[in-house]
Amino acid sequence: MVAALNFGLRAYREPVEELPHRYLPALRRVKAAIEEILP
């Protein structure tokens, strides 16, 4: 869980386009969850 959050936070700060395409659907869900937690 913590590793997933750390990955999500790192991805949140980096341009999504630079990450492998297979991660995009999961990252969109992670970003949405992070945006609900953070102001």
trRosetta pair geometry for C-beta under 8 A, 3 or more apart (Angstrom, degrees):
i j d omega theta_ij theta_ji phi_ij phi_ji
1 4 5.8 -54 -148 34 27 111
1 5 6.5 25 152 -16 62 105
2 5 5.6 -54 -149 37 34 110
2 6 6.3 35 152 -20 67 104
3 6 5.6 -52 -146 36 32 111
3 7 6.3 34 153 -18 65 105
4 7 5.6 -52 -147 38 31 113
4 8 6.2 33 152 -21 64 107
4 30 7.4 -143 166 -113 91 123
5 8 5.4 -53 -145 37 32 113
5 9 6.2 32 156 -20 66 103
6 9 5.8 -52 -145 35 30 109
6 10 6.4 30 154 -18 63 105
7 10 5.8 -56 -149 37 30 110
7 11 6.2 25 154 -15 65 110
7 30 7.6 -71 100 -149 88 164
8 11 5.7 -58 -144 41 30 108
8 12 6.0 41 151 -32 65 104
8 27 7.3 166 -124 -134 72 66
8 30 3.7 -141 -122 175 116 128
8 31 7.2 -166 -167 -63 96 48
8 33 7.4 -37 -168 69 157 111
8 34 5.7 180 146 -53 119 126
9 12 5.3 -46 -145 26 32 120
9 13 6.9 24 157 -13 61 103
9 34 6.9 154 -87 -119 64 141
10 13 6.2 -64 -159 37 31 104
10 14 6.4 9 153 -5 67 115
11 14 5.8 -68 -139 47 34 100
11 16 7.0 54 178 -102 95 71
11 19 6.4 14 -130 -61 105 153
11 23 7.5 -135 -120 145 145 132
11 27 5.1 -117 154 -135 148 117
11 30 6.6 61 69 92 133 139
11 31 7.3 -102 110 -65 105 94
12 30 7.5 -120 -60 123 95 102
12 31 5.8 149 -105 -111 85 82
12 34 5.4 -82 -90 97 144 168
14 18 6.0 -86 159 55 110 126
14 19 7.1 107 106 -47 122 103
15 18 5.0 87 79 -6 94 103
16 19 5.9 -58 -165 26 48 112
16 24 6.4 83 173 -119 116 85
16 27 6.0 159 -129 116 108 145
16 31 8.0 -47 -78 -48 125 147
19 23 5.0 -73 145 66 123 132
19 24 7.2 154 89 -69 110 68
19 27 6.7 106 79 -48 158 159
20 23 5.3 89 72 0 82 104
21 24 5.8 -26 -167 -13 49 117
23 26 5.7 -70 -164 51 59 107
23 27 5.2 56 143 -28 90 113
24 27 5.7 -61 -139 39 28 110
24 28 6.4 32 162 -25 66 101
25 28 5.9 -51 -151 28 30 111
25 29 7.0 26 152 -13 61 103
26 29 5.8 -57 -157 37 36 109
26 30 6.3 35 148 -19 69 107
27 30 5.3 -51 -142 39 38 113
27 31 6.0 40 156 -21 69 103
28 31 5.8 -50 -144 36 29 111
28 32 6.4 33 154 -21 62 105
29 32 5.7 -54 -149 35 31 112
29 33 6.4 30 153 -18 65 105
30 33 5.7 -57 -151 37 32 110
30 34 6.2 31 152 -19 67 106
31 34 5.6 -53 -144 37 32 111
31 35 6.2 32 156 -20 66 106
32 35 5.8 -54 -147 36 29 111
32 36 6.7 31 152 -21 61 103
33 36 5.7 -54 -155 31 34 112
33 37 6.6 25 151 -15 66 106
34 37 5.7 -60 -149 39 36 107
34 38 5.8 3 165 8 74 112
35 38 6.4 -58 -122 55 28 89
